[in-house]
Amino acid sequence: PTTLSGAEMTRFHRMPEGIEKYGLVRASLVIAEPRLMASQPMPAVAASAMNALGHAVEALYTPYSNPVAKAAALRAAQLLSSGVRAPASEKGRHDLALGSILAAYALGSTGFAIHHALCQTIVRETGTPHAETNAVILPHVVRMMELRAPAQMALLAAALGAERDPKQAADRVAALASFSGVRGLSELGVDRNSFPGIVAVVMNRP
C-alpha cells in the first residue's frame, strides 16, 4: 500500500484488475512498509490519515463493535494523532502506518456505519476525492455521535489527548482534519444543490 487507507487489511476494497465479479475477499499477504505507506506529501498524507481515523471512529460504535476492535481502534487513534503532526519523521511514518493497520483491522471486524455511508455516497455522487471527503465529514459525524454514543466518544476524546468527555472529541478530530488543508465540501467542488440527492441515496443504504 502507498496510502493509509488500510483497505488491504479488510474485505472491503476493489477487486484486482481483470476480475469483474465483486466479492468480499481478504488479502493473503500484505507488505506494509511505513516509509511507503506514509510517502504522500502533505497535506495529502494528512487527508489519508483522516480516512484511517474514520475507520477507528466507526469501529467504536457499529452494532458489531467488540472489545478487541475497540482496543485496536483507540490505539490507532493515538498513533494517527501523533503521526499526522510529524508525518515526515521516522517515528511519524511508523505511527501513521501502524495506526492505519490497526484502524483497518478494527473496521474489518466491525463493519462500517454512518460516516462511511456518507463519505462513499458523496464520492460516488459528486466525484470528490475520497481521503479529503473523509477529512471534511469526520468531525461532523463525531459531533453527531456525542449524544448517540457518548461513552465511545469520550474514549475517543481521551485517546486524542483530551479529557474523557464526549463533547471534546469532535474538536480534537477537527484539529487533526485541518492538517488536510480542506474544511468544507464546497472546497472540493460540491454544490449545495447536490445535498438532497446525496441524502436520498444515503437513506436507502443499510
N, C-alpha and C positions, 0 to 999 in steps of 0.2 A: 504493500500500500504506500501511496505517496501523499495521502491526506490523513486527517484524523477522524474520518467518518466512522471507522470501525465496522463497516458493513461486512467485511470479511470474517468477522467473529460471530456473525449471526446467520440466520437462514433468509434474511430479508435483503436481497440485492439482485442486481441484474444477472441474467444468465450469460454464460460465456458466448463469445461470437460463434455463430453457426448453429446455435440451439434455439429453435423457435418456440417450443412449448415451455411455458413458465412452470417452475416447480420450486418448492422450498427446500433448498439444499444447503449444507454447511461444508465449507472447505475442509479438505483432509489435512492440509498443511498451510500454515501462514508464516511467512518470514517477515517479522516485524522489526525493522531496523530504525531506531529512533531518529537518526540523522536524516533518513529518507522520509519517514512519516511526517516530520516537522520541517520539511525542506521548503515549504512555500514561504515567500516573503511576507512581511507584514504589509497590509492588515489581513491578507487572505488567510494566513495561518491562525489568526485570532478568530476569524469567522468560522473556520473549520473546527476550532476548539469549542465554539458555542454550539455547533452541531453535536459534538460529542457530549457536551454538558447537557444538552436536551435529552440525550439518551439516559444519562444518570438521573435527571429530574423525573422523567416519566417512570423509570423503574421503581421509584419510591411509592407510587400511588395507583398503578394499574390494578385491576382485580386479581391478577396473578402475582402480585408482589410477594416477596418472601424474604426471610431474614438474611439468607446468603446474598441475594441480589441487592438488598438494601445496604449491606456492609460494603459490597463492591462499588455500588453507586456513590455512597458517601465518600469513600476513599478516592474515587475517580474525581469527584467534585473538588476535593482538596488539591489533588495533583494538577488538575486543569487550571484551577485558580492560580496556583503557583507558577505553572509553566507559561501561561499567557502573559505574565508580567515580565518574563525574561526569556522569550522564545528562541533567541539566538545563542544562549549559553548552553553548555553541555547538559547541565542539570535541568534547564528549562526544556530542552528537547526530550530528555528522558521522562520528565514529569508529564509532558504532553502525550507522549507515546503510550506510556503505561496507563495514564488516565483515559485515553481513548479506548484502549483494550478493555479495561475494567468496565467502563460505561457501556460498551457494546455487549460485553458478556452479560451484564445485568439486564439490558434491554432484551437480549436474545432469550433470556429466561422468563421475562415477564410479559413480553409483547408491548405494544405502544398504545397511546391514548390520544387525548385531545390535541396536544402540541403537534404530534406528527400528522394527525388528520388534517389540521390546519395548514401546516407548512407544505406537506406534499400536495395538497389541493391548490394552494397558491402558486406553487412552482408549475404545476401542470396547466393551470388555467391562465396564467399570466406570463410564464416564461422567465420568472425571476431566478437568479442563481440560488442554488439550494442552501449553501452554507450561510450566505448573507441573509436569506429569508429566515433561517433559524435564529440568527443573531437578533433580528428585529423583533420576532414574535415571542421569543422565550421569556423576556422579562414580564410581558403582559400575561402570559399563561401562568407564571409563578404567582403574580399578583392575584389572578383569578382563583388560584388554588389555596390562597390563605384561609378562606372560610370553608373550603371543601375538604382540605386535607391539612389542617393546622399542625398536627403532630409531625407529619412528614416535612412540611415546610420549615418548621422550627429546627429539625435536624439538618436540613439543607443550609439554613442560615448559619448554624454553628460550624458546619463543615467549611463554609466560606469565610469563617473568621469573625462572624458577628455573634451577638448574644443568641441564646436559644429561643428566638422569638420569630414566629412565622411572618410578622409584618416587616422584618428586616431582610428576608430572603430576596424579594424582588429587587430591592435597591442594590444588593450585592451583585445579583446577576446582571442588572443594568450597567453597573460599573464595569464589569468584565466585558459585556457586549459592546461597550463603547470603543474598545480596542479594535473592533472590526471596521470602524470608520463609517458605519451606517446606523441611523437611528429610526428611520421610518420607511414604510413601503413605498412612499412617493419617491424617495431617493433611488429606488430600484425600478422606477418606471410604472408603478401600479396606479391606476386611476381610481378615484373613489367610486366611480360608477361600476367597477368590477365587483364590489363587495357583495351585493345581493346574489350574484351568480356563484361566488365562492361559498357563501353561507349555505345556499341551496344544495350544493354538492356535498359539503361537509356534513350537513344534517342527514344525508342519506347513507353515510358511512357507519359501519357498526361501531 
